[in-house]
């Protein structure tokens, strides 16, 4: 494997991890611990 291939794999893993973290935090902000939807207080 060349250095470019290794860098590409590391970049893809980082991208997937960041996407998962953003989706998880967005889900946690919309639902409480019991899975009940929080009402938006705007």
MOLIN-V700421 format. One record per helix or strand. SS is the DSSP state (H for helix, E for strand). FROM is the first residue (numbers start at 0). LEN is the number of residues. If there is no record, write none. Layout:
# MOLIN-V700421
((SS FROM LEN) (SS FROM LEN))
This chain:
# MOLIN-V700421
((H 2 28) (E 30 1) (E 36 1))
